[in-house]
Amino acid sequence: MPETIAGITVPDSPLARETTELVRKAADENLFHHSRRVFLFGMLKSAARGIEVDPELAYVGAMFHDLGLTDEYRTRDQRFEIDGAAAAQAFLRDHGRSAEEARTVWLAIALHTTPEIPLHLEPEVAMVTLGVETDVLGLDLDQISEEHRAEVVAAHPRPDFKNRILRAFYDGMADRPETTFGTMNDDVLAHFDPDFHREDFVRIIQGNAWPE
């Protein structure tokens, strides 16, 4: 029987159940509960805005969005967002979803740490970003009722979440610091590692090989 939390029905299709099982195996409790909250909060905010989303695609996008931080899905040569996006894209294609649908979820995950742009793309892309911004940054938290917030957190607790998600980000990116250039992710590395050296966009322009 489908589960309903804060008025949001969690998809219970074979695709959704396999998604849940996959993320349960790959991620720890912190990332699993975070990913479920991203789905629920993203769906609540989408509904409030009158945005219709494909619930299965939205669920895969939310559940896979941080898989690039896990040992099973992470690489060392590209952004963690792309790792998760690639895994979701392959998963959806293997389960019969179209190339366009899989590409939409790829974008939802690849862009979930990029401000503003996702909100102008497909509903499923916007939905993942809305969920992430709510759960991690607390943006527009007042747009979700206290009752719904309490229901979501009761189902998917967030003990010491701020510290635990920062540590998860750091552990997933510390060995590929170059992939954080141009993103907010370099803030995380600088927070944990006093020896971390940020690339400087201005210096790159001023010091590049062009003579003028």
Secondary structure as UniProt FT lines:
FT   STRAND          4..5
FT   TURN            6..7
FT   STRAND          8..9
FT   HELIX           14..26
FT   HELIX           29..48
FT   TURN            49..50
FT   HELIX           55..64
FT   TURN            65..66
FT   HELIX           67..69
FT   TURN            71..73
FT   HELIX           80..94
FT   TURN            95..96
FT   HELIX           99..110
FT   TURN            111..113
FT   HELIX           117..120
FT   HELIX           123..132
FT   HELIX           133..137
FT   TURN            139..140
FT   HELIX           141..143
FT   HELIX           146..155
FT   TURN            159..160
FT   HELIX           161..173
FT   TURN            174..175
FT   HELIX           177..180
FT   TURN            181..182
FT   HELIX           185..192
FT   TURN            194..195
FT   HELIX           201..206
//
